[in-house]
Protein backbone atom coordinates (compact mmCIF):
# COMPACT_ATOMS: atom_id res chain seq x y z
CA UNK A 1 0.00 0.00 0.00
CA UNK A 2 2.74 2.47 0.95
CA UNK A 3 4.43 2.06 -2.42
CA UNK A 4 1.28 3.11 -4.27
CA UNK A 5 0.58 5.99 -1.89
CA UNK A 6 4.04 7.44 -2.60
CA UNK A 7 2.71 8.59 -5.97
CA UNK A 8 0.50 11.08 -4.09
CA UNK A 9 1.47 14.26 -2.31
CA UNK A 10 2.35 13.74 1.34
CA UNK A 11 -0.81 15.42 2.58
CA UNK A 12 -3.07 13.48 0.23
CA UNK A 13 -1.28 10.20 0.98
CA UNK A 14 -1.91 10.72 4.69
CA UNK A 15 -5.62 11.31 4.08
CA UNK A 16 -6.02 8.33 1.79
CA UNK A 17 -3.95 6.07 4.02
CA UNK A 18 -5.96 7.11 7.06
CA UNK A 19 -9.25 6.22 5.39
CA UNK A 20 -7.87 2.90 4.15
CA UNK A 21 -6.65 2.08 7.65
CA UNK A 22 -10.05 2.94 9.11
CA UNK A 23 -11.77 0.76 6.53
CA UNK A 24 -9.50 -2.18 7.35
CA UNK A 25 -10.11 -1.85 11.08
CA UNK A 26 -13.88 -1.44 10.79
CA UNK A 27 -14.73 -3.93 8.07
CA UNK A 28 -15.61 -6.83 10.39
CA UNK A 29 -17.33 -4.67 13.02
CA UNK A 30 -19.21 -2.23 10.81
CA UNK A 31 -18.96 -2.95 7.07
CA UNK A 32 -21.12 0.04 6.10
CA UNK A 33 -18.90 2.46 7.99
CA UNK A 34 -15.82 0.76 6.56
CA UNK A 35 -17.27 1.22 3.09
CA UNK A 36 -17.85 4.91 3.74
CA UNK A 37 -14.14 5.33 4.55
CA UNK A 38 -13.10 3.29 1.51
CA UNK A 39 -15.29 5.39 -0.77
CA UNK A 40 -13.76 8.61 0.54
CA UNK A 41 -10.33 7.18 -0.31
CA UNK A 42 -11.68 6.25 -3.73
CA UNK A 43 -12.82 9.81 -4.40
CA UNK A 44 -9.40 11.10 -3.41
CA UNK A 45 -7.28 8.58 -5.34
CA UNK A 46 -9.40 6.58 -7.77
CA UNK A 47 -6.48 5.61 -10.00
CA UNK A 48 -4.67 3.60 -7.33
CA UNK A 49 -5.39 -0.15 -7.44
CA UNK A 50 -4.98 -0.47 -3.67
CA UNK A 51 -7.77 2.07 -3.20
CA UNK A 52 -10.13 0.43 -5.70
CA UNK A 53 -9.45 -2.95 -4.11
CA UNK A 54 -10.33 -1.62 -0.66
CA UNK A 55 -13.55 -0.13 -2.04
CA UNK A 56 -14.41 -3.38 -3.81
CA UNK A 57 -13.72 -5.62 -0.84
CA UNK A 58 -15.57 -3.50 1.69
CA UNK A 59 -18.56 -3.09 -0.64
CA UNK A 60 -18.67 -6.86 -1.08
CA UNK A 61 -18.54 -7.49 2.67
CA UNK A 62 -21.22 -4.85 3.22
CA UNK A 63 -23.35 -6.74 0.66
CA UNK A 64 -23.42 -3.70 -1.61
CA UNK A 65 -22.86 -5.88 -4.63
CA UNK A 66 -23.66 -3.26 -7.26
CA UNK A 67 -20.88 -1.07 -5.89
CA UNK A 68 -18.55 -4.04 -5.52
CA UNK A 69 -19.18 -4.99 -9.15
CA UNK A 70 -18.27 -1.51 -10.36
CA UNK A 71 -15.11 -1.46 -8.27
CA UNK A 72 -13.93 -4.95 -9.20
CA UNK A 73 -14.45 -4.22 -12.88
CA UNK A 74 -12.39 -1.05 -12.52
CA UNK A 75 -9.73 -2.96 -10.63
CA UNK A 76 -9.55 -5.58 -13.38
CA UNK A 77 -9.07 -2.84 -15.97
CA UNK A 78 -6.40 -1.12 -13.89
CA UNK A 79 -4.35 -4.22 -13.10
CA UNK A 80 -5.13 -6.69 -15.87
CA UNK A 81 -5.27 -9.38 -13.17
CA UNK A 82 -7.69 -12.07 -14.32
CA UNK A 83 -7.99 -13.48 -10.81
CA UNK A 84 -10.66 -10.81 -10.31
CA UNK A 85 -12.95 -12.37 -12.93
CA UNK A 86 -14.54 -14.99 -10.63
CA UNK A 87 -15.54 -12.42 -8.02
CA UNK A 88 -16.84 -10.13 -10.77
CA UNK A 89 -19.03 -13.04 -11.83
CA UNK A 90 -20.09 -13.60 -8.23
CA UNK A 91 -21.16 -9.95 -7.97
CA UNK A 92 -23.09 -10.25 -11.24
CA UNK A 93 -24.87 -13.24 -9.78
CA UNK A 94 -25.58 -11.33 -6.56
CA UNK A 95 -27.28 -8.47 -8.45
CA UNK A 96 -29.56 -10.93 -10.21
CA UNK A 97 -27.65 -11.45 -13.46
CA UNK A 98 -26.69 -15.16 -13.49
CA UNK A 99 -26.38 -15.28 -17.28
CA UNK A 100 -23.91 -12.38 -17.23
CA UNK A 101 -22.02 -14.27 -14.52
CA UNK A 102 -21.79 -17.34 -16.76
CA UNK A 103 -20.40 -15.22 -19.61
CA UNK A 104 -17.73 -13.79 -17.30
CA UNK A 105 -16.86 -17.28 -16.10
CA UNK A 106 -16.44 -18.50 -19.67
CA UNK A 107 -13.95 -15.67 -20.15
CA UNK A 108 -12.19 -16.63 -16.91
CA UNK A 109 -11.73 -20.24 -18.03
CA UNK A 110 -9.66 -19.06 -20.95
CA UNK A 111 -7.27 -17.18 -18.67
CA UNK A 112 -4.48 -18.32 -16.36
CA UNK A 113 -6.00 -18.22 -12.88
CA UNK A 114 -4.53 -19.10 -9.51
CA UNK A 115 -5.65 -22.40 -7.99
CA UNK A 116 -8.06 -20.82 -5.47
CA UNK A 117 -9.69 -18.80 -8.25
CA UNK A 118 -10.07 -21.89 -10.41
CA UNK A 119 -12.11 -23.33 -7.55
CA UNK A 120 -14.01 -20.05 -7.28
CA UNK A 121 -15.05 -20.37 -10.93
CA UNK A 122 -16.69 -23.70 -10.15
CA UNK A 123 -18.38 -22.41 -7.01
CA UNK A 124 -19.80 -19.33 -8.70
CA UNK A 125 -21.02 -21.29 -11.73
CA UNK A 126 -22.76 -23.80 -9.48
CA UNK A 127 -24.47 -20.94 -7.66
CA UNK A 128 -25.51 -19.28 -10.91
CA UNK A 129 -26.90 -22.55 -12.26
CA UNK A 130 -28.93 -23.03 -9.10
CA UNK A 131 -30.20 -19.45 -9.36
CA UNK A 132 -31.47 -20.30 -12.84
CA UNK A 133 -33.29 -23.39 -11.59
CA UNK A 134 -30.63 -25.81 -12.85
CA UNK A 135 -30.07 -27.58 -9.53
CA UNK A 136 -28.98 -30.90 -11.02
CA UNK A 137 -26.34 -29.19 -13.15
CA UNK A 138 -25.11 -27.24 -10.14
CA UNK A 139 -24.74 -30.44 -8.14
CA UNK A 140 -23.03 -32.15 -11.07
CA UNK A 141 -20.44 -29.38 -11.41
CA UNK A 142 -19.56 -29.55 -7.73
CA UNK A 143 -19.52 -33.34 -7.59
CA UNK A 144 -17.27 -33.52 -10.66
CA UNK A 145 -14.78 -31.10 -9.08
CA UNK A 146 -14.87 -33.04 -5.81
CA UNK A 147 -14.29 -36.35 -7.58
CA UNK A 148 -11.45 -34.80 -9.56
CA UNK A 149 -9.76 -33.60 -6.34
CA UNK A 150 -9.66 -30.06 -7.64
CA UNK A 151 -8.14 -27.26 -5.58
CA UNK A 152 -6.05 -29.06 -2.98
CA UNK A 153 -7.33 -29.67 0.54
CA UNK A 154 -8.73 -26.19 1.16
CA UNK A 155 -10.34 -26.17 -2.26
CA UNK A 156 -11.92 -29.52 -1.48
CA UNK A 157 -13.23 -28.15 1.80
CA UNK A 158 -14.90 -25.26 -0.02
CA UNK A 159 -16.34 -27.47 -2.75
CA UNK A 160 -17.77 -29.94 -0.24
CA UNK A 161 -19.18 -27.09 1.83
CA UNK A 162 -20.90 -25.65 -1.25
CA UNK A 163 -22.26 -29.08 -2.17
CA UNK A 164 -23.65 -29.47 1.36
CA UNK A 165 -25.23 -26.02 1.29
CA UNK A 166 -26.93 -26.77 -2.00
CA UNK A 167 -28.35 -29.99 -0.56
CA UNK A 168 -29.52 -28.18 2.57
CA UNK A 169 -31.18 -25.44 0.52
CA UNK A 170 -33.28 -28.10 -1.16
CA UNK A 171 -34.30 -29.89 2.02
CA UNK A 172 -31.76 -32.72 2.05
CA UNK A 173 -30.51 -32.02 5.56
CA UNK A 174 -29.14 -35.47 6.42
CA UNK A 175 -27.06 -35.63 3.24
CA UNK A 176 -25.93 -32.05 3.82
CA UNK A 177 -24.67 -32.94 7.29
CA UNK A 178 -22.62 -35.82 5.87
CA UNK A 179 -20.97 -33.49 3.36
CA UNK A 180 -20.35 -30.82 5.97
CA UNK A 181 -18.59 -33.40 8.11
CA UNK A 182 -16.52 -34.38 5.09
CA UNK A 183 -15.69 -30.72 4.40
CA UNK A 184 -14.59 -30.25 8.00
CA UNK A 185 -11.99 -33.01 7.62
CA UNK A 186 -10.37 -31.00 4.80
CA UNK A 187 -10.64 -27.58 6.47
CA UNK A 188 -7.47 -27.98 8.51
CA UNK A 189 -7.19 -24.28 9.35
CA UNK A 190 -10.87 -24.12 10.35
CA UNK A 191 -11.45 -21.12 8.10
CA UNK A 192 -14.98 -22.00 7.04
CA UNK A 193 -16.83 -22.12 10.36
CA UNK A 194 -18.09 -25.61 9.68
CA UNK A 195 -18.66 -26.58 13.31
CA UNK A 196 -21.10 -23.71 13.67
CA UNK A 197 -22.91 -24.63 10.45
CA UNK A 198 -23.19 -28.28 11.51
CA UNK A 199 -24.59 -27.23 14.89
CA UNK A 200 -27.04 -24.89 13.17
CA UNK A 201 -28.38 -27.63 10.89
CA UNK A 202 -28.72 -29.99 13.84
CA UNK A 203 -30.55 -27.34 15.84
CA UNK A 204 -27.87 -27.36 18.54
CA UNK A 205 -26.30 -24.37 20.36
CA UNK A 206 -23.46 -22.84 18.42
CA UNK A 207 -19.97 -23.88 19.61
CA UNK A 208 -18.83 -21.90 22.68
CA UNK A 209 -22.08 -19.92 22.73
CA UNK A 210 -23.53 -21.82 25.69
CA UNK A 211 -20.51 -20.93 27.84
CA UNK A 212 -20.67 -17.26 26.87
CA UNK A 213 -24.39 -16.84 27.50
CA UNK A 214 -23.95 -17.00 31.29
CA UNK A 215 -21.98 -13.73 31.34
CA UNK A 216 -23.42 -10.22 31.24
CA UNK A 217 -22.08 -8.05 28.45
CA UNK A 218 -20.32 -5.01 29.93
CA UNK A 219 -19.78 -1.57 28.48
CA UNK A 220 -16.19 -0.35 28.48
CA UNK A 221 -17.07 2.22 31.14
CA UNK A 222 -18.07 -0.56 33.54
CA UNK A 223 -14.68 -2.26 33.58
CA UNK A 224 -12.96 -1.90 36.96
CA UNK A 225 -9.17 -1.51 36.78
CA UNK A 226 -8.93 -3.30 40.13
CA UNK A 227 -9.89 -6.50 38.33
CA UNK A 228 -6.76 -6.32 36.17
CA UNK A 229 -5.17 -9.70 35.54
CA UNK A 230 -1.61 -8.44 35.03
CA UNK A 231 -0.37 -9.93 38.32
CA UNK A 232 -1.73 -13.34 37.42
CA UNK A 233 -0.12 -13.10 33.98
CA UNK A 234 3.24 -12.29 35.59
CA UNK A 235 2.92 -15.32 37.86
CA UNK A 236 2.24 -17.59 34.90
CA UNK A 237 5.29 -16.29 33.05
CA UNK A 238 7.48 -17.13 36.06
CA UNK A 239 6.36 -20.78 36.11
N, C-alpha and C positions, 0 to 999 in steps of 0.2 A: 504494500500500500504506500509506504513512504516514498518508494522510487517514483511512482506515478504522481504523487502529490508535489514532488520537486519541480514539476513542470509549471506549477502555479506560483504566484507571488507568495511571499511568506505569510502575509495577512490572510489571503484567501485560503492557502493551504491549512492554516490553523482552524479556520471556520469549517472547511469541508471535513478535515480530520476529526474535529470535535463532534460534528453531526454523525459521522460514520461510527465513531466510538460509542456514542449514545445509542445508535441503532443496534449495534452489536450487543450492548449490555441489556437492552430492553426487550430484545426480540422474543425471548421465551416468557417474559413476565407480562408484557403488554405489546403484542405485535402491531396494533394500530398506531401506538405512539412511536414505536420503532420505525414504522413506515413513514410517519410524518417527518422524522429526522432524516431518513434516507432520501426522501423526496426534496427536502431543502438542499441537501448535498447535490442532488441531481440537477436542480435549478442553477446551482453555482458552478458546477463542473460536469456538464452532461457529456463531454467528449472522453472522459476518463473511464476505461473499462471497470476499474475497481468500484467506481461510484454507481455505474449502471448495474453491476452485479449485486451490490448491496440493495439497491432499489428493487431489483427483480426478486431476490431471495426473501426480503422482508414482505413484499407484496404477496408472494406465494404463501408464506407462513401466516399472513393475516387473512388468507383466503380471498384476496382481491385479485382474482385470476385474470381479469381483463387487463389490469395494470401490469401484472407479472408477465403476461404475454407480450405486451408492448416492449417492456424492458428486456426480456430475454431475446426477442427478435433484434432489438438494437444492439445488444451485446454480441449476438452472433455476427451481425454485420461488422461491428468494430473489430472483433478478434479473429473472425474466420474459423473459430473453434467449433467443429461439428458435434462435439460432445453436448452442446446445448440443444441440439435438435430433439432428443427425446423429451426433455422437459417443456420445450415449446409445444410439442404434440400433446403432452399432458395438460398444459394450460388450455389448448384448443378444445380438448375433451371437456375440461372443467367448465368452459363457457358454453357448452352445448353444441359443439361442432365436431362430433366424432369422425365424420368423413374427412374433414380438413386434417384432423389428427392422423388419420391413416395415410393421407398423401404425404404429410411431413415424415412419417415413419418410413415410407417407401424411399424417400430421399435419404434418410439416415442410413438405411441398409446399404446404400451404395457408397457410403463414406467409411473411413477408418475410425472406428470408435473405440474408446477404452472398454475393458471388460465389464465394469459395472454398468456402463451406458448401453452395452449390447443387451444386458439383462433388462435394463429399463425399457428398451424398445419392445421387448416381449411383454412386459408387464403393462405398458401403456396400451399396446394393441389389444391385449386380452380385455382390458377395461373398456376400450372403445367398442369392441365387438359386443360385449355384454350390454353396453348402453344402447346399441342398435338392435337388441333383442336376439343376438346370435350367441346365446349362452353355450351351446355345444361347441361352437368354434373357439370360443374363449377358453373353455376347459381343455380342448384339444391342444391349443397353442401352449398352455402352461404345462400340460402333462408331457408333451413332446420335449420341451426344454428340460423338464425334470428328469425324464428318462435319458436324455442325452448328456446329463451332468453338466449343463451349461453354467458358467459363472463362478466356478469354485464353490467353496463351502458357504460363504456369505451369500453368494448369488443363489445357491440352492435354498438357503433359508428364506430368502425373499420370495422366490418362486413358489415354494411350498406354502408360505404364509398367504400369498395371493390366491393360490388354489383353494386353500381352506376358507378364506373369506368369501370367495365366489360360491362355494358350497353352502356356507352359512347363510348367505344372502338369499339363497333359494330353498331354505328350510331343511337342509341336510346337516343338521347339527352334529349328529354322532360321527359322520364321516369327516366333518370339519374339525372336530376335536382330535381325531386320529392324525390328520395332516398338520395340525398345529403342534402336536407333540413331536411329530417328525421334524418340523421346521425348527423346533427348540433344540433338537440334538445337533443341528448345524449352526445355530446362532451362538457360537462360542463366546463372543464378546457381549452377548445379551443386549444387543442394540435395538431389538425389535419390540421389546415389551411383551413377549409371548406369554409369560406367566400370568400377567394381568388379563390378557385376552382370553386365555384358557379359563381362568377363574370367572370371568364375565359370562362366557358361554355356559358354564356350569351353574351359574347363579350363586356363586360363592363370594365371600368378601374378597376384595382385592388384596394382593400380598402386602403385608405390613400395615394395612389400613386399620385392622382390628386393634393392633397395639397402639396406634396413634390416636384413635378415637377417644381414649380415656383421658386425654390431656386437654386442658382448656387452652385455646389459642390466645396468646398474649400480644398486646401492642408493644412496640419498642419502648414506649414511655413507662411501661409497667415492670420492666426488667430491673431488678435490684442488684446493684454492683456487689453487695455483700454476699451474693450467691455465686460469685466468680469461682471458676474451677481451676484457676491457675496453680494453686498450691497442690492440688491433687495431680495435675499434669506434671509438675516438677517432681513429685514423689515417684510417679511412674517412670520418669526418665532416669531416676537414680537406681532403679531396680535392675 
